[in-house]
Amino acid sequence: MQKRALSPISPPDLTVELPGSKSLTNRALVCAALADGTSRLSGWSEGEDASAMLEGLGRLGVEMEEEKGDLIVHGVGGHFAIPLHPIDCRASGTTMRFLTACGALVPGRVVLDGTPRLRERPMQEITDVLETMGASVRTVAGYPPITIQGGQLSGGKVTIDASRSSQFLSALLMICPYAAEPVEISAGPITSRPYVDMTIETMISFGAAVDVEGDQHFRVSNTQPYLPRRYVIEPDASGATYFFAAAAVTGGRIRVEGLTQASPQGDVRFVEVLQRMGCSVERAPHATAVKGSRYLHGIDVDMNAMPDAALTLAVVACFAHGPTTIRNVPNLRLKETDRMQALKTELEKLGARVSLTETDIRIEPPAKVEPARIATYDDHRMAMSFAVAGLRVPGIVIENPDCVDKTFPGFWDRLETLG
């Protein structure tokens, strides 16, 4: 098995440029693909998740090419082609869920499949609502592979359960401009709500009309389809958390160019979590910076709005004084791996004491972080989060380091620049 050994660094004082947001890329791709005309996406993610989405939309008849670093997307005006073969979503949950919704617009049969782990990730919530809107959907007990027989999507009032994943609601929202009638959605409690707000902001940027009524009700017009446009994708806020965390644990200062607090990405607020732990944050018109503190202290924080950043926080917590409790993150069990159990296993290798409930993680930091060989479970966020520990203490080895290519190709090269 491949591995990567990390070495401690001196406190850096650097500006870094990061790749585009995977979450914004995949949302912009769906909107651009559905638009009637040609869009140009700048700063798009080149990770495996975005690659899976590109390939899947290509199988639905969307033509794309790269030009001077931009991605040119020739939208189909809501008229997807019928794919001849099953679409491989690889390990990408967003691709599986977004293309399931897109499949409901296809006037024929669409089959979606993926990795063994993707076959363990739930799909029932989105398939149920698509069936109420006129599509025929078959799953394997609520899990992939999925077969959709779509066509004309009805509108009207629908209900969707977004308590396990906001991706179900985002997937539904993005196809609603192409329904036969306006769509009124009731969602109930929504986990990771900032991702839904990101979806709506992307839809509006492409010309859709979306009204938000309170916290759980949405209305999407069917008379304003997506328009082609130039869309600039900002740096990935989830990827930035590892560099902000690096500043926190080393006592250095790291500035991320192009990422501001006006970002629609929920993980941009991770800097507020670090601020509570003792770091200082600099907010500029075109960048955000974090300066670490010689003294970090544990906190009690609800991370439901940014569950991916919960892994980064868990590693930072090992260098704090006093325990840290990460609350309201039950959906970590439904990600690329059971991240709650994986965190417990790997944090304990570092010497931390970790306790879990169904929704929370409590971390008591060790007196001294121990060297360890970290298993990553083929999970990109496990690899990148625990890499932060290796910037502070010797002897941290990351197994299967190439798994970071899912969302952040070039991560290890960027990390090396800090030293």
TORTIGU-810146 format. One line per 10 residues: number of its first residue (from 1); their letters; for each residue x negated, y negated, z negated of N, C-alpha, C. Coordinates in steps of 0.001 Angstrom, whole numbers, plus 500000, padded with zeros to 6 digits. Atoms other than C-alpha are relative to their C-alpha. Example, Ala and Ser with C-alpha at 12.3 -4.5 7.8 and 13.67 -1.06 7.14 Angstrom:
BEGIN
1) AS) 499110/501190/500000/487700/504500/492200/499100/498800/500000; 500820/501190/500060/486330/501060/492860/500770/498910/499270
# end
This chain:
BEGIN
1) MQKRALSPIS) 499163/501195/500000/500000/500000/500000/499124/498748/500000; 500733/501254/499983/498791/496506/500832/500168/499278/498666; 499914/500791/501228/498059/494179/497933/499233/498705/500212; 500702/501277/499923/496860/490637/497358/499634/499556/498599; 500482/500470/501295/494725/489554/494407/499922/498484/500016; 500004/501454/500105/495066/485967/493236/498955/499549/498995; 501015/500554/500896/492554/483737/491498/500504/498686/499425; 499593/501281/500595/493167/480877/489072/499371/498821/500739; 500476/501202/499310/492750/477361/490459/499884/498852/499004; 500029/501242/500770/491818/473987/489069/501285/499224/500275
11) PPDLTVELPG) 498768/500763/499767/494747/471562/488674/499930/499227/501317; 500059/500677/498700/495492/470397/492229/500652/498622/499961; 499313/501261/499749/496488/466933/493398/500128/499891/501506; 499883/499799/498561/497824/467578/496873/501408/499695/500500; 498734/500063/499280/500568/466908/499389/500084/501204/500922; 499833/498834/499139/501950/469989/501156/501197/499796/500914; 498885/499972/499059/504155/470386/504201/500479/501437/500110; 499427/498656/500053/506502/473363/504128/500886/500260/501217; 499137/499670/498859/508469/475220/506820/501452/499629/499727; 498601/500385/500103/512110/474482/507509/500829/500966/499176
21) SKSLTNRALV) 499091/499226/500840/514948/475712/505348/500644/501142/500781; 499317/498844/499404/516143/479217/506170/501507/499819/499922; 498556/500148/500181/519587/478394/504788/500589/498994/500979; 499512/500987/499036/519985/475273/506917/499848/500498/501431; 500212/499469/498647/518533/477015/509973/501140/500924/500405; 498973/499029/499617/521052/479859/509898/501379/499360/500116; 498726/500710/499856/523975/477491/509367/500021/499167/501274; 500063/500799/498777/522839/475166/512131/500068/500878/501241; 499946/499086/498856/522360/478138/514450/501430/500411/500323; 498611/499599/499758/525964/479272/513993/500793/498846/500597
31) CAALADGTSR) 499260/501151/499487/527356/475764/514539/499583/499655/501422; 500489/500305/498650/525137/475141/517582/500443/501061/500996; 499568/498913/499111/526034/478548/519030/501473/499871/500375; 498569/500138/499742/529753/477820/518732/500337/498735/500784; 499751/501257/499302/529467/474295/520172/500041/500216/501518; 499908/499943/498538/530226/473641/523842/498939/499070/500581; 501085/500812/499490/526886/472453/525171/498678/500370/499352; 501363/499668/500415/523186/472352/524375/499565/499161/498810; 500514/500658/501197/521774/471528/520939/498499/500224/499906; 501445/499900/500232/518164/470942/519904/499766/499986/498496
41) LSGWSEGEDA) 500278/499882/501424/517065/472128/516458/498510/499798/499763; 501402/500283/500331/513827/470672/515050/499717/500462/498579; 500398/499587/501339/511935/472077/512078/500606/501315/499562; 499285/498772/500316/513718/475440/512234/499068/501033/499366; 500745/498939/500667/512630/478385/510115/499634/501098/500996; 500434/498887/499154/510605/481104/511819/499880/501290/499203; 500016/498795/500810/511104/483668/509046/500854/501107/500595; 499289/498835/499467/512572/487119/509575/501514/499850/499897; 498553/500204/500110/516028/486062/508328/500524/499187/501181; 499587/500810/498860/516253/483357/510981/499828/500771/501302
51) SAMLEGLGRL) 500213/499181/498808/514821/485752/513558/501147/500988/500206; 498861/499077/499903/517596/488244/512757/501241/499272/500506; 498848/500779/499537/520189/485499/513254/499859/499652/501476; 500238/500314/498591/518615/484431/516548/500309/501200/500890; 499778/498801/499202/518649/487983/517844/501475/500371/500036; 498585/499657/500053/522211/488586/516673/500847/499096/500864; 499242/500934/499159/523574/485433/518323/499676/500224/501475; 500349/499678/498621/521657/486348/521453/500804/501169/500534; 499189/498841/499595/523498/489660/521538/501463/499612/500222; 498636/500492/499800/526734/487635/521391/500079/499014/501165
61) GVEMEEEKGD) 499963/500788/498772/525783/485811/524580/499467/498587/499887; 500531/501349/500180/524096/482708/523169/498558/499973/500511; 501341/500111/499447/521036/481712/525197/499208/498949/499237; 500863/500898/500761/518121/480098/523357/498586/500092/500527; 501421/499978/499678/514562/479090/524108/499294/498924/499185; 500806/500964/500740/511729/477204/522438/499396/499003/500984; 500549/501050/499144/510605/473881/523877/499324/498956/499125; 500779/500981/500753/507823/471747/522384/500248/500112/498497; 499805/499752/501416/508369/473332/518985/501431/499956/499539; 498579/500032/500338/512135/472765/519010/500690/501247/500536
71) LIVHGVGGHF) 499196/498880/499518/514766/475451/519438/501187/499439/500771; 498904/500446/499139/517167/474840/522318/501090/501079/499969; 498885/499058/500130/520570/476479/521760/501099/499596/500976; 498937/500250/499025/523066/476733/524621/501297/500599/499450; 498775/499543/500643/526408/476934/522843/501017/500559/500986; 499041/499289/499140/529269/479037/524171/501427/499480/499836; 498668/500587/500127/532186/476823/523148/500989/500899/499296; 499100/499111/500743/533600/479430/520793/500283/501314/500678; 499693/498793/499235/533605/482180/523413/498787/500941/500001; 501094/499048/500091/531177/484862/522284/500210/501162/500962
81) AIPLHPIDCR) 499951/498807/499148/530315/487799/524543/500139/501256/499137; 499883/498710/500694/531016/491418/523605/498642/500705/500088; 501308/499327/499949/527724/493085/522611/500143/501451/500424; 499934/498623/499518/526965/496392/524293/499553/501012/498951; 500558/499092/500994/525124/497867/521303/500134/499386/498605; 499963/500544/501359/525142/497514/517502/498935/498927/499797; 500917/501092/500325/523488/494365/516146/499300/500329/498688; 500798/499706/501183/520671/494932/513669/499755/498693/499229; 500169/501190/500835/520882/492307/510893/498772/500098/499103; 501222/499757/500774/517692/493758/509370/500331/499939/498503
91) ASGTTMRFLT) 499751/500093/501451/517530/492766/505670/500687/498703/499635; 499462/501341/500206/519339/489439/506070/501472/500002/499631; 498611/500081/500451/522471/489027/504001/500761/498886/500686; 499294/501083/499327/523296/485654/505565/500357/500395/501427; 499706/499583/498627/523033/487147/509054/501173/500968/500026; 498910/499031/500037/525295/490068/508161/501342/499311/499728; 498725/500617/500380/527943/487871/506545/500455/498967/501015; 499605/501009/499020/527859/485023/509047/500426/500645/501319; 499635/499355/498734/527934/487356/512069/501259/500851/499870; 498717/499320/500197/530785/489350/510540/501140/499036/500291
101) ACGALVPGRV) 498973/500999/499714/532819/486148/510610/500018/499661/501488; 500050/500292/498565/531622/485326/514124/500610/501131/500823; 499438/498853/499293/532606/488829/515184/501507/499958/500121; 498545/500113/499930/536223/487974/514453/500448/499150/501182; 499667/500804/498827/536080/485552/517410/499705/500725/501307; 500402/499259/498796/534738/488172/519830/501176/500836/500514; 498848/499245/499466/537421/489642/522159/499620/501442/500328; 500437/498628/499799/536096/493159/521705/499341/500529/498736; 500563/499280/501147/534158/495493/519452/498583/499520/499693; 501322/500401/500480/531174/494321/517383/499629/500921/498842
111) VLDGTPRLRE) 500502/499157/501085/529093/496657/515186/498766/499331/499412; 501117/500613/500720/526725/495225/512563/499422/500991/499008; 500666/499091/500932/524158/497219/510611/498711/499342/499523; 501234/500558/500516/520894/496683/508740/499209/501018/499215; 500876/499140/500790/518337/498071/506325/500800/500766/498949; 499300/499282/501075/519229/500588/503604/500450/499079/498867; 499589/500916/501063/519264/497778/501025/501164/499132/500448; 498879/500809/499518/521554/495653/503215/501293/500800/499972; 498811/499149/500077/523942/498603/503312/500553/500114/498574; 499541/499987/501388/524194/498232/499516/500555/498657/499555
121) RPMQEITDVL) 499544/501335/500375/525206/494574/499593/501473/499827/500393; 498541/499992/499800/528956/493895/499286/500453/499112/501146; 499421/500720/498873/531082/492729/502221/501511/499900/499923; 498547/499866/500030/534658/493402/501126/500718/498648/500023; 499302/501282/500127/535496/489789/500324/500210/499317/501356; 499850/500644/498696/534838/488474/503835/500830/500864/500946; 499230/499149/499083/536285/491499/505630/501489/499953/499668; 498583/500070/500383/539530/491281/503643/500677/498770/500601; 499361/501218/499509/540200/487668/504623/500052/499984/501527; 499960/499949/498540/539310/488282/508275/501157/500872/500485
131) ETMGASVRTV) 498860/499148/499620/541898/491049/508418/501322/499245/499846; 498770/500784/500156/544572/488681/507075/500147/498983/501128; 499959/500991/498921/543650/486339/509953/500064/500652/501375; 499721/499341/498735/544153/488970/512636/498924/500894/500556; 501060/499111/499520/540855/490800/513041/500193/501389/499414; 500029/498638/500520/540492/494556/512624/498568/500285/499566; 501355/499823/500537/537524/495375/510370/499914/501327/499264; 500266/498757/500713/536111/498710/509228/498640/499903/499318; 501261/499957/500742/533455/499104/506536/499827/501409/499444; 500202/498751/500735/532001/501981/504540/500215/499684/498528
141) AGYPPITIQG) 499624/500294/501384/533824/501488/501247/499617/498580/499592; 500286/501389/500308/533294/497721/501473/498573/499571/500261; 501413/500289/499743/529673/497883/502623/499692/500250/501479; 500408/499706/498626/527840/497864/505985/499664/501484/500168; 499769/500740/498756/527768/499110/508645/501458/499570/500162; 498691/500627/499817/530724/497031/509809/500372/500021/501477; 499472/500042/498642/532866/497351/512911/501154/499006/500040; 498982/501045/499890/534945/494311/513944/500607/500044/501387; 499287/500162/498740/537575/494128/516645/500709/498654/499890; 499488/501351/500181/538245/490420/517020/500793/499521/501187
151) GQLSGGKVTI) 499233/500633/498935/539815/487979/519419/500515/498673/499511; 499390/501242/500454/542243/485203/518550/500152/500019/498488; 499942/500091/501457/541866/484157/514905/501149/499088/499609; 498897/500845/500465/545012/482895/513214/499472/499004/498977; 500362/500972/501033/544946/479976/510801/500945/500105/498826; 499081/500017/501126/547197/478908/507968/499286/500093/498661; 500534/499940/501362/546693/479477/504261/499386/501371/499728; 500690/498753/500332/544172/482098/503177/499302/499841/498655; 500713/499973/501280/542458/483104/499947/498769/500886/500144; 501223/499206/499961/538890/484342/499548/499345/499992/498626
161) DASRSSQFLS) 500707/499866/501274/536946/485584/496543/498524/499676/500234; 501399/500408/499852/533602/483744/496373/499258/500089/498676; 500617/499924/501325/532742/484739/492810/498707/500805/500000; 501237/499206/499944/530054/487260/493832/498964/499384/500933; 500926/500642/499071/528551/485298/496719/500704/498862/500719; 499457/501136/499252/529134/481872/498238/499920/500244/501500; 500145/499739/498561/528102/483349/501602/501310/500431/500644; 498700/499605/499442/531580/484824/502041/500794/498762/500408; 499261/501229/499709/533138/481362/501859/499327/499217/501120; 500709/500713/498935/530431/479768/504022/500265/500636/501358
171) ALLMICPYAA) 499750/499296/498740/530919/482423/506693/501385/499678/500536; 498626/500293/499575/534665/481839/506769/500142/498552/500462; 499883/501415/499652/534378/478049/506810/499478/499717/501403; 500660/500368/498743/532068/477994/509822/500776/500421/501245; 499239/499593/498807/534469/479825/512158/501380/499341/500061; 498642/500544/500061/537611/477941/511100/500325/498968/501079; 499629/500920/498919/537354/475189/513759/500519/500694/501247; 499584/499256/498805/538119/477947/516304/501211/500891/499735; 498768/499271/500296/541248/479318/514641/501168/499415/500791; 498831/500434/499228/544675/479061/516294/500723/498839/499323
181) EPVEISAGPI) 499358/501066/500773/545904/476734/513534/498989/499465/498986; 500855/500460/501100/544330/474559/510830/499958/501053/498890; 500178/498990/501041/542992/476695/507982/499889/499319/498643; 500059/500469/501384/543633/476022/504313/499498/501154/499139; 500673/498934/500746/541333/478023/502030/500059/499710/498509; 500115/500018/501459/541705/478718/498329/498937/501013/499626; 501156/499140/500236/538520/480161/496894/499870/500516/498578; 500242/499580/501373/538809/480508/493121/498605/499597/499567; 501351/500349/500457/535536/480331/491149/498960/500311/501077; 501008/499864/498946/532551/479852/493483/498618/500061/499370
191) TSRPYVDMTI) 501381/499933/500458/529062/481052/492648/499099/499270/500991; 500968/500712/499154/526086/479066/493993/500680/498936/500857; 499192/500990/499289/528381/476172/494936/499189/499088/500934; 500712/500888/499069/525628/473959/496466/499842/500573/501403; 500131/499421/498669/525319/476441/499334/501261/499774/500830; 498764/500314/499285/528971/475847/500232/499991/498539/500435; 500105/501407/499630/528414/472083/500152/499028/499814/501165; 500952/500042/498890/525409/472629/502435/500679/500426/501306; 499270/499533/498821/527625/474568/504853/500913/498916/500540; 499052/501038/499576/530229/471812/504922/499264/498818/500612
201) ETMISFGAAV) 500767/501114/499458/527612/469116/505468/499471/500326/501398; 500476/499593/498680/526163/471092/508395/501140/499988/501007; 498838/500000/499105/529621/471607/509911/500376/498591/500418; 499633/501386/499704/530408/467896/509678/498959/499364/500915; 501049/500530/499129/527039/467071/511253/500211/500410/501448; 499716/499524/498647/528134/469125/514269/501405/499621/500471; 498745/500561/499518/531488/467306/514492/501266/500599/499452; 498791/499391/500555/533890/469523/512529/500654/499078/498976; 499254/500764/500995/536568/468048/510263/500339/500923/498837; 499796/499179/501187/536512/469530/506754/500403/499097/498845
211) DVEGDQHFRV) 499563/500732/501182/538471/468206/503792/499828/500894/498779; 500189/499270/501251/537523/469280/500268/500964/499440/498978; 498987/500416/500970/540329/469174/497735/499691/500660/498662; 500389/499432/501282/539050/469630/494204/498798/500908/500155; 501173/499132/500014/536549/472365/493436/500164/501264/500828; 499786/498665/499436/538176/475352/495151/500900/500031/501228; 499070/500026/498865/540352/474193/498060/499390/499215/501161; 500634/500563/498809/539271/473395/501615/500992/500045/501157; 499158/500020/498805/541055/472403/504807/499124/499692/501207; 500815/500161/498796/539432/472799/508228/500922/499826/501196
221) SNTQPYLPRR) 499206/500257/498799/540937/471280/511366/499591/500939/501124; 500300/499188/498815/541199/473397/514507/500005/499147/501265; 499981/500890/498829/541301/470342/516793/498671/499274/500188; 501320/500611/499865/537677/469270/516234/498932/501086/500006; 501052/498972/499901/535320/471987/517512/498625/499359/499863; 501362/500505/500135/531572/471672/517128/499534/499329/501288; 500585/500716/498881/529709/469243/519371/498497/500263/500042; 501450/499810/499929/526176/469796/520658/499294/498751/499482; 500716/501145/500542/523589/467580/518993/498546/500369/499728; 501352/499770/500510/519995/467175/517892/500109/500054/498489
231) YVIEPDASGA) 499877/499785/501439/519641/468478/514351/498619/500278/499422; 501307/499855/500631/516553/468102/512171/500167/500771/498692; 499913/499135/501181/516093/470849/509564/498873/499623/499042; 500986/500468/500973/514346/469668/506437/499239/501176/499371; 500773/498922/500626/511717/471638/504459/500837/500844/499050; 499245/499032/500799/512893/474691/502545/499830/499705/498508; 500067/500352/501423/513752/473685/498970/499703/501210/499136; 500318/498789/500764/513607/477299/497753/498509/500280/500069; 501437/499825/499858/510086/477586/499156/499217/498967/499207; 500684/501054/500753/509177/474295/497481/499918/500324/498511
241) TYFFAAAAVT) 500022/499729/501439/510002/475698/494030/498698/500651/499568; 501242/499322/500378/506839/477839/494090/498849/499004/499866; 501059/501000/500059/504650/474803/494706/500222/499035/498843; 499713/500802/501189/506411/472699/492099/499645/500779/498729; 500346/499155/501147/506005/475630/489697/498486/500098/499840; 501457/499962/500066/502307/475790/490594/499458/498768/499296; 500396/501219/500705/501962/472183/489479/500305/500117/498513; 499590/499885/501401/503828/472989/486272/499045/500862/499191; 500796/499065/500805/501680/475944/485183/498513/499652/499994; 501423/500345/499951/498301/474507/486248/499719/498615/499436
251) GGRIRVEGLT) 500204/501369/500445/498867/470960/485021/499594/499063/501113; 500353/500825/498850/498300/469608/488528/501176/499169/500490; 498948/500809/499358/500338/467378/490830/500136/500450/501439; 499749/499560/498626/501951/468647/494045/501196/499229/500542; 498985/500809/499316/503949/466510/496443/500454/500753/501246; 499455/499324/498817/506244/468103/499032/500559/498941/500938; 499620/500993/499011/506562/465965/502121/501329/500380/500652; 498765/499792/499260/510007/465562/503698/501151/500545/499193; 498932/499455/500846/512017/466919/500756/500360/498948/498957; 499564/501042/500921/514065/464366/498827/501176/500483/499166
261) QASPQGDVRF) 498892/499637/500878/516688/464420/496129/501353/499801/500671; 498760/500104/499224/519297/463540/498775/500290/501258/500792; 499836/498759/499238/518869/467021/500242/501288/500723/499626; 498833/499170/500319/521994/469203/500535/499640/501349/499390; 500422/498711/500547/519913/472168/499335/500034/499949/498464; 499863/499991/501452/520788/473074/495760/498679/500146/499270; 501260/499734/500700/517263/474228/494911/499120/498772/499856; 500765/501226/500180/515976/470667/495242/500090/499523/498554; 499831/500422/501396/517260/470213/491694/499159/500827/499035; 500906/499248/500868/514722/472710/490387/499015/499075/499286
271) VEVLQRMGCS) 500923/500938/500657/512508/469725/489646/500597/499468/498697; 499359/500448/501243/515067/468663/487020/499809/501028/498889; 500257/498940/500976/514608/472030/485303/498574/499872/499467; 501392/500169/500426/510836/471531/485244/499831/498735/499159; 500058/501235/500788/511379/468009/483931/500447/500262/498564; 499543/499642/501346/513306/469442/481006/498939/500783/499231; 501049/499218/500643/510335/471718/480318/498768/499165/499647; 501107/500882/500362/507972/468734/480069/499246/499417/501168; 500687/500554/498834/506849/467999/483634/500539/498609/500328; 499504/501271/499486/507122/464590/485255/500301/500154/501483
281) VERAPHATAV) 499538/499886/498615/508895/464133/488586/499958/498631/500655; 500049/501230/499215/508245/461484/491229/500927/500165/501202; 499015/499936/498919/511111/460818/493630/499772/498827/500940; 500281/501030/499004/510153/458919/496770/501006/500110/501139; 499028/499949/498896/512216/458052/499888/499792/501174/500949; 500266/498935/499025/510503/460779/501933/499268/501191/499399; 500729/498892/500624/509017/463188/499385/500409/500125/498542; 499806/499753/501426/509259/464699/495909/498718/500624/499458; 501216/499474/500608/506356/465412/493569/500269/500410/498561; 499955/499550/501393/505927/467278/490284/498589/499958/499446
291) KGSRYLHGID) 501274/499982/500715/503113/466714/487806/500173/500849/498755; 499895/499084/501117/502529/469465/485290/499639/499360/498681; 500256/500478/501350/502259/469045/481570/499071/500977/499284; 500845/499116/500805/499681/470395/479129/500852/500834/499050; 499130/499296/500944/502655/471486/477024/501363/500195/500655; 498671/499642/499494/505656/473255/478561/500791/500628/498869; 499183/499379/501039/508535/474206/476325/501185/500725/500619; 498888/499206/499505/511243/476796/476777/501301/499229/499970; 498705/500674/499916/514776/475757/477682/501108/501039/500119; 498794/499208/499784/518305/477122/477873/500735/499337/501148
301) VDMNAMPDAA) 499494/500667/498807/519714/476505/481352/500896/500921/500819; 499105/499301/499085/522576/477567/483628/499423/499862/501408; 500619/500015/498671/521054/478556/486990/500929/500538/501082; 499061/499455/499019/524231/479651/488792/499943/499257/501320; 500021/500796/498780/523881/476807/491288/498749/500237/500829; 501248/499746/499255/520334/477862/492263/499381/501303/499534; 500471/498705/500505/519904/481588/491586/498639/500425/500550; 501313/499624/499474/516893/481991/493903/498882/499387/499156; 501007/500679/500813/514986/479482/491773/499913/500580/498595; 500056/499370/501331/515797/481511/488654/498759/500884/499874
311) LTLAVVACFA) 501195/499162/500049/512943/483865/489564/498755/499146/499761; 501130/500899/500201/510503/480960/489793/499951/499537/498553; 499934/500453/501389/511685/479666/486431/499571/501097/499043; 500346/498896/500898/511282/483104/484849/498493/500142/499852; 501461/499905/500074/507577/483123/485715/499430/498793/499266; 500459/501190/500721/507056/479531/484546/500240/500159/498501; 499649/499818/501412/508745/480526/481275/498924/500748/499232; 501077/499252/500669/505801/482842/480516/498892/499082/499495; 501047/500942/500398/503603/479749/480111/500536/498899/499082; 499379/501005/500863/506016/477786/477904/499847/500378/498536
321) HGPTTIRNVP) 499946/499767/501442/506148/477430/474150/501464/500200/499627; 498633/499695/500374/509291/479085/472865/500748/500709/501103; 499260/499197/499023/511893/481241/474605/500740/499154/501024; 499167/500594/498951/513722/480409/477826/501160/500949/500269; 498821/499207/499649/517265/481605/478521/500570/499489/501313; 499445/500302/498673/518476/481681/482121/501405/500584/500031; 498606/499564/500133/522261/481851/482135/500742/500018/501339; 498988/500023/498953/525063/482693/484549/499430/500356/501373; 500579/499566/498722/523111/484558/487251/500298/501477/500290; 499715/498578/499759/524946/487897/487618/499771/500426/501437
331) NLRLKETDRM) 500174/499605/498598/524644/487767/491411/498558/500324/500348; 501369/499549/499746/520885/488342/491078/499935/501511/500201; 499987/498538/499839/521786/492023/490900/500388/500421/501408; 499479/499668/498674/523227/491836/494443/499109/499490/501119; 500899/500578/499002/520214/490375/496241/499158/501103/500661; 500857/499040/499296/517332/492050/498102/499631/501192/499127; 500104/498933/500980/516839/494085/494943/500839/499585/498798; 499376/500427/501253/518408/494085/491476/498987/499102/499309; 501040/500917/500459/516453/490995/490570/499965/499851/498481; 500028/500091/501461/517496/490952/486929/499142/501119/499412
341) QALKTELEKL) 500780/498884/500513/516070/494404/486289/498547/499899/500461; 501361/500140/499495/513053/493735/488489/499225/498953/499205; 500654/501023/500814/512273/490552/486555/499604/500552/498635; 500309/499434/501324/512462/492385/483242/498771/500911/500077; 501113/499048/499871/510117/495134/484427/498668/499290/500229; 501268/500637/499631/507498/492817/485926/499568/498950/498982; 500377/500972/501033/507627/490076/483280/499412/500694/498776; 500542/499259/501144/507004/492694/480614/498567/500456/500263; 501391/499696/499685/503816/493658/482473/499084/498832/499634; 500777/501190/500354/502664/490075/481830/499921/499792/498494
351) GARVSLTETD) 500014/500110/501453/503317/490570/478122/501208/499322/499413; 498795/500655/500506/506663/488777/477853/500971/501022/499432; 498876/499197/500481/509591/490144/475901/501253/499491/500692; 498869/500389/499162/512696/490159/478059/501232/500782/499598; 498726/499338/500265/516315/490908/477225/501027/499528/501021; 498990/500267/498981/519219/491086/479652/501392/500204/499459; 498579/499696/500120/522967/490784/479460/500531/500143/501430; 499445/499911/498650/525347/491126/482399/499772/498720/500790; 500078/501277/499302/524870/487433/483194/498737/499199/499709; 501082/500861/500479/521783/486125/481369/498675/500756/499873
361) IRIEPPAKVE) 501347/499477/500219/518022/486628/481028/499341/499151/498915; 500722/500728/501047/516101/485697/477865/498541/500449/500012; 501426/499712/499861/512313/485450/478081/499253/499390/498817; 500885/500474/501065/510002/485222/475087/498574/500096/500529; 501323/499977/499367/506578/484204/476410/498964/500694/499129; 501070/499362/500768/503477/486152/475407/499037/498960/499443; 501049/500891/500505/500717/484598/473311/498951/499767/501076; 500928/500111/498880/498515/485271/476345/500537/500843/501143; 499514/499263/498836/499675/486240/479821/498948/501008/500431; 500912/498898/499702/498143/489605/480704/499842/500187/501509
371) PARIATYDDH) 500135/499630/498588/496686/490640/484067/500929/501169/500321; 499041/498940/499643/499051/492910/485971/500066/500161/501502; 499700/499709/498591/499783/494559/489279/501517/499931/500138; 498575/500303/499919/503205/493252/490306/500647/500715/501177; 499182/499387/498947/505659/495407/492237/500991/498959/500517; 499129/501027/499425/507740/493317/494633/501333/500542/500522; 498710/499402/499627/510518/495780/495598/500441/499571/501404; 499723/500498/498653/510263/494528/499216/500866/498737/499945; 499207/501212/500241/511724/491253/497885/499064/498797/500055; 500861/501159/499774/510128/488062/499167/499921/499078/498793
381) RMAMSFAVAG) 500004/500946/501116/511148/486005/496147/499277/500562/498777; 500806/499415/501065/509615/488446/493682/498515/499738/500260; 501411/500201/499662/506297/488160/495531/499584/498552/499787; 500398/501404/500066/506279/484370/495755/500082/499457/498578; 499872/500476/501376/507471/483794/492196/498819/500446/499154; 501074/499489/500850/504867/486026/490561/498623/499549/500482; 501260/500575/499533/502138/484570/492766/499630/498766/499185; 500258/501206/500801/502516/481412/490656/499168/500343/498766; 500749/499602/501197/501221/483299/487602/498522/500179/500319; 501386/499760/499623/498046/484203/489500/499191/498738/500208
391) LRVPGIVIEN) 500717/501266/499884/497192/480517/489911/499510/499497/498647; 500361/500433/501357/496821/480204/486137/499122/501023/499275; 500731/498967/500735/495502/483566/484881/499374/500990/500979; 500644/499033/499112/493075/486083/486408/500673/501365/499923; 499569/498607/500036/493961/489633/487337/501410/500262/500474; 498658/499782/499449/497359/489126/489007/499862/500508/501428; 500042/499380/498679/497775/491413/492015/501439/500208/500476; 498658/499903/499425/500853/491268/494276/500028/501131/501019; 499839/498902/499049/501904/494473/496029/500876/499566/501176; 499207/500236/498793/503355/494425/499551/500178/498499/500263
401) PDCVDKTFPG) 499892/501457/499874/502543/490725/500043/500679/499534/501278; 499407/500420/498734/503815/490675/503631/501521/499861/499945; 498544/500137/500100/507418/490830/502387/500432/498534/499993; 499644/501425/500009/507268/487015/502110/500403/499518/501391; 499665/500425/498639/507663/486852/505913/501501/499922/500233; 498538/500065/499859/511400/487274/505393/500479/498551/500109; 499582/501396/499972/511707/483542/504724/498842/499017/500104; 501105/500958/500086/508197/482055/504481/498736/500592/500606; 501252/499584/499376/505635/483256/507040/498924/498949/499712; 501065/500946/500295/502308/481698/506154/499945/499555/498556
411) FWDRLETLG) 499978/500402/501411/503088/481465/502439/498627/500114/499361; 501290/499775/500679/499726/482919/501371/498971/498981/500471; 500923/501022/499507/497821/480501/503596/500272/498662/499329; 499655/501265/500664/499713/477558/502123/499552/500029/498540; 500384/499908/501409/499065/478824/498616/498497/499836/499828; 501457/500097/500087/495345/479105/499302/499521/498560/500089; 500420/501398/499878/495198/475422/500207/500012/499301/498648; 499970/500631/501326/495978/474610/496557/498671/500156/499282; 501284/499759/500661/492598/476034/495552/498851/499323/500671
# end
